[in-house]
């Protein structure tokens, strides 16, 4: 993320999983990921749906490092680097070995 200022308020909404991008190729979510989303709330909690499993927890935005730390109710933490953040688009790289090279594209129609 270049000199763009990260505005926490832009994150505060429901982001629906849109596509995955590996290299230059885009892939649609699988059938079981069709309804996946992340909902960042103002009280610094989140609700997410991943492959039909609902999770909730707390999140923190690091504006200097341009990443979001999400800790679920089981105390599992995941770091998501923000590649793009606009009013309608959120592109994340998750700090997870298997998908580190994958751009995860979310969209919002709010």
N, C-alpha and C positions, 0 to 999 in steps of 0.2 A: 504494500500500500504506500503510495508516494506521499506527497505532502498533504494529502487529503486529511482533514481533521475528522476523527472518529466521533460521531455524535451518538451518545448512548441512547438518546430518545428515538433515533431512527430504528434501533434494534427492537424497541418495545412493541412487538406485535407478533402475529402468527406468521411463520415462514413455512411455506409448503415446499417439499422436495420436488425439484423440477427435473434436473438431469445430472448425470455424472460426466466429467470430461477427463479423458486420459490422453495426454498429448494434444492432438488437434481433433480427435474423434469424440463425439458426444454420444452418450448412451442413456436411454430412458430408464427410470426405476423399474425394478422387477415387479411382478404382480403383487407380491407380499409387501412391497415398499410403496405401493401406489398412494397410500394415505399418510405417508410419513410427514412429520412436521416438527418444528421446534417453536415454542411460544415463549418468548422472553417477556417476563412481567416486570412492572415498575418496582415491585417490592424485592427485586433481585432473586426471584424464584423463576423456575422454568418448568414447562411441561413438554415432553416430547413423545412422539410416537415413532417407533423404529421396528419395522417388520411386524406390525400388529401389537407390539409390546409398549405399553405406556410407562413412561418414567417421569419422575419429577425430582427436583432438587434445587440447588442454589447456583447462581452464576455470578461471575465477576468479569468486568471488562478491563483489560490492560491497554490503555490508549497508546502508551509508548511502544510496547511490543506488538501492538495491533493483533491481540488475540483475546479469546474468551475462554475462561476456565469454567467448566461445568462440573459440579459435584452432585451425584445423584443421592438418593436416600440411603443407598447401601455404602455410601462414602467412596464410591469409585469416581475418580476424576478424569476428565478428558480435556485436552487443550485443543482449541480450534483456532488456527491462524486465519485472519480475515484478509482475503485477497481483494474483495470488492464489497462495498457497502453503499447502496443507494436507497432511495425510497422504495424501489420495487425489486431490487436484486441484492442477494447476499451470497457471496461465494466463499466457501470455507475449505481449508486444508486441515484435516484432522491429524493430530499427532499420534497416529496408530500405525504400527509397522505395515500391516497388510494394505492400508489404503493411503499411505503417506503421499503418493504421487497423484492421487485422484482429486480433482477439483469437484467439490460438491456444490451444486447450484440450487439455491432456494429462491422462490419468488413470493411476493406478497401483492395482493390486489387491494390493499388498504391505502 
